[in-house]
Amino acid sequence: MEDCAIIDLYWSRNPEAISRTCEKYGNYCRAVARNILPDRRDTEECVNDTWLKAWNAMPEDRPGLLAQYLGKITRNLALSRWRANRTEKRGGGELPLVLDELADCVSSADTLQAVEAGELAEAVNQFLHALPERECNLFLRRYWFAEPTAEIARRYGMRENTVRTILFRSRKKLQSYLEKEELL
Amino acid sequence: MNHQERLFLAIGEADPKLVARSERRRRSHWLPCGLAAAACLALVLALGRIFPFQTGPAVTPPDSQGPVITVPNLPENQGPGGGQLSLPEQGSEIGTLRLLRYTPESQNGAVDFLIYVNEEQFAVQESNGLYRIRSTHPLPETFPECGMDIAHLSGTSPSQAKAAAEAALQEHYPEMSSEELAAVLPGSLYLRASESLDEGSDEPEFWKAEQAELWFVDDGQGGTFTITSRYFLEAEEGLGARFRDMVSSFRVVDLNETVPDWMRELYAAVDRLSRALLCDDLSEVSDLLATETVADAYDENVWPDTTIISVDYSLDDDQNPAKATVSVKHRLNLTEGDSFSFLTMELVRRSGNWYLNWSGIEK
């Protein structure tokens, strides 16, 4: 079923919307959650919560790209669950590594706490638009999807070391960019 | 929530179009069998002499600077001494190799090769039979040296050459691999050597780990051509990719067969037209334009930034063609990753001459 038809189901409050979404994007959202949550049950619950959240959000939302819209919901839910698990000492997965890497960019940034979330997101988005396509793709696979570097290397037919090097340079660029924007 | 979690959340707000774009997987580098071999139109090297390769694989180039090889002018006739060219061995496809007209005197045991190098980006030097291809925009001295070398080993098979190279490289490059992610030069043997990376070392250093890729190509006469590209890890997607593009155009040439005049003229016409179209300057090719030519390309001079990957010729008749469709696969610049475009031309043959009917860019 086409995305617009699925969205129409949501807008008409037809419960079939959820089964159709699950059919089409279940695996996609599961993959997003799995990179962040190592526990399979957590992953499944997170994906199910995604459908509920999408149900509540549409309407008003009418996403242009349904996969990424759902993926973002899953990602945020997975992050919340991961943080809750962490307090129960049930962390793990790829996310700690991803966050460690991101710490390179912001670890000494005392000013960041005062920055509005929206302002930071806007700056990051502008930064991503300015990156060359390949670099931007790698960055998003790692820091949006929390994909392991080996998987990213397979996806793009690159060597893992090359992926790591490019990511390292991108993080440095992001740090410089945020400093230039006076967010750090 | 700590800083990095806030940043992670902010990244989650990335433009969905960018996120969607990152879903696409890489396309294969290698062309299907029926397509033409790689070619770059700027410079054709054809070497008529074999020089014994004395020092093992050309990972370390000689210090001496050889003379710069100039772009050969295309002579009117075939090479001296009745030197002739063979057609490629790819089924009924014609024109896999661009016609080679720079044909030095044949001699016993002579082996020729051709490779296409964009002289806007690279210069070629020869010294004692070692051909060195270097960027015309060298990197600062603090960067590891990058370049591509071509040498010949007579009386040595590709497997012997590879074994010797492995032994020679082992000390400096502990990481060796014979697996190629995508075959650049089918039929050749491949070796990749990487400088050891200390995972525990400071990250700022490992980007410059030296890399060497070697291809061993049978010359058909009991010897081997060794092609070595060297760069550093971070340059893999830049210079490394350009070297691989060039390597994919490498062909050993057999001068014992001939090609018909129409093919020679077609290659010459395509050579001139490609450059003129990509330069957005048709003033030098007015003799190749049909009466109502529709010549579209980029409407700007993109030639200096272009790497030609391959040229594919399709003909309506392989004996006496009246029409040829030519597709020039190229890459505009490396920041676009693997994004290729195609300059497609249709040429018609009238009274023995080829004329451009139309051209356009396809993505």
Interface residues (C-beta under 8 A of the other chain):
Chain A: P63 G64 L65 A67 Q68 Y69 G71 K72 R75 N76 L79 R83 V98 L99 D100 L102 A103 C105 V106 S107 A109 L112 Q113 A117 L120 A121 E122 A123 V124 N125 L128 H129 P132 E133 R134 C136 N137 L140 R141 Y143 W144 F145 R155 Y156 G157 M158 R159 N161 T162 R164 T165 I166 F168 R169
Chain B: M1 H3 Q4 E5 R6 L7 F8 L9 A10 I11 G12 E13 A14 D15 P16 K17 L18 V19 A20 R21 S22 E23 R24 R25 R26 S28 H29 L181 A182 S194 L197 E203 P204 F206 W207 A209 L233 E234 E236 E237 T335 E336 G337 D338 S339
